[in-house]
Amino acid sequence: MKLHGFVHKFGNNIDTDIIIPATYLDTVSPQELAAHCMEGLVKDFIKQAKAGDIIVGGANFGCGSSREHAPIAIKAAGISCVIAESFARIFFRNAINIGLPVLVCPEAAQAAKDGDELEVDLAKGEIKNLTGKKTFNAAPFPPFLQELITAGGLIEYTKKRLALSVQR
């Protein structure tokens, strides 16, 4: 699976309250969550983000609470993946569970600048910074995780698998 987009760069310790402020946790609507994604740092983030764009963060991206609202807001905002130096463990798992690819690559995260154009190959774990003309390597997504991401997350993946098992 290949992704392509432009970088929205953030620093270290971007917590789930920054990603989606607690004020908006009374909704489960992905579109409503997306409307307020990252607004604590970038007022009109949702207007700036284009489908396919990529968030790049520093260390400990997604720290804080275990709410799934944070990766849902990012995905619903049209972001195709998040690359960071490191992730909070629960955010990393929640992102995968809802079908948002997340890649740990300190070198790519440090080298990327706001607005850089990136191409990401999840199967190879390859991150090409087309603006900086550099290539970086992250751990590739194994086939089952690629299937999970393509299906739209763990719930949709499970529904597909169950439907297949019933047909047999």
N, C-alpha and C positions, 0 to 999 in steps of 0.2 A: 504494500500500500504506500503510495507516494503522496505527499502533502506539499503545498506551496503557498507561501504567504509572506507578509511583511511583519516585522518585529514591533511589538509593544514591550519596551524594556522596563523592568521593575527591579528593585534592590533586594536586600536580604530581609528575612523575617516578615514576609508578606502574609499576614494572618487571615483567617477566614472572615473576621470582622471587617477587614479592609476589602476583601474580595466581594463580600455581600454583607452590608451592615445589618446588624440584628433587628433593626427597625422593620425590615422587609421579610422577616422570617414567618410572618403570618400567612404567607402564600406558598403554594407549591407549583404555581404556574411558571414554567420555564421562561416564558416571554416576560413576565413581570420581574422575575429575578434578573434576567438579562438587562432589563432597562436600568437597573441600579448597580450592575457589575462594575467594580473598581471605582465607583464614583467618589469615594473618599480621597483618592489620589488624582484621578483624572475626571473632572466634572462631567464631561460629555464623552466618556469612553465609548459608550454604545454607538454614538454618532461617528466616532473615529474608526472603530473596528469594522473591518470589512470581512465578509465570509472568507474563511481560509487563513486569516491572519494568525500569527503565532505569538503567544506570550512567552517572554524569556525573563526568568527570575534569578535571583541570587541564591544564597543558602537558605535552607529551611522554609521553602515556599509552601504555603498552606498550613502553617502552624496554627495553634489555637484550638478551637472546638472541633468536634468530629462531624459537624453538620455536612450533609451531602449537598446542601444548597449551594455551597461555594463552587464545586466543579460543575454543577448543573447550570449555574449562572454563566460561567465561562463558556461552556459548550453552547448554550442557547444564544450567547452573544455572537456566535459564528466563529469562534476561535477553533482552529483545527487541532492544535496541540499546545502543550506547555513544555518548555525546556528549562531546566534549572540546574544550578550547582548541586542542590539536594532538595528533597521534599520531606515534609512531615509525613511520617509513615501512614497515618490514617487518611490524609488527603490523597496520597498516592493511590491507595487501595480504592478509595471512593471514586476517584477519577476513572480508574480502569473499570470499576463496576458500572459506571454510567456511560461508558464508551468514549471517554476523553483520553486520547493518548498523552502520556507524560514520559519524558525522557530525561535521564540524569546524564548531564555532560558538562562538567565544570568549565572545560576549555571553550566549548561553543558558547556557553552562557556568558563567560567573561569577555569573549571577543565580540559578541553581538552588540550592535548599537540600535537605538530606536530608529525604525524605518528601514533597516537592512532587509534585503530580500533573501529568504531562505527556501531551500528545497530539502525535504526530509523523506528518507526512505525507511519506513518502519521495519521492513523485512531485513534490511541490511544494517540498520542502526546508524545510517549515514546522514549527517547533517551538512549540507553544503550552504555556506554563506556566499551567495552569488555576488553580493556587493563587495565583500572583503576578499573574495576569491580564495577562500580557504575551506577545507573539508575536515570534519571532525567525526569521531566515532563514539557512539553510545551503544549500550547493549541492545541488540536487535530484539524485536518482538517475536516470540515464538509463534508458530502457525495458529495455535488455539487462541492466543491473545489477539492476533490479527482478526480471526473469525469473530471473537467477542466484540471487538471495536467495530468491525463492519456491520455486525448485527444491531449495533446501537446500545450495547451494554449487556450486563449479566442477565437481566430479566428477559430481554428479547432473545438473547442467545439460548437461554434455558427453554423458552417457549418453542424455539425452532427445534432444539434437540428432543424435547418431549414429543413434538408433533411427528418427528421422524421415527421415534421409537414406537409410536402408536401405529404408524403405517406398516411396520414390519410384521 
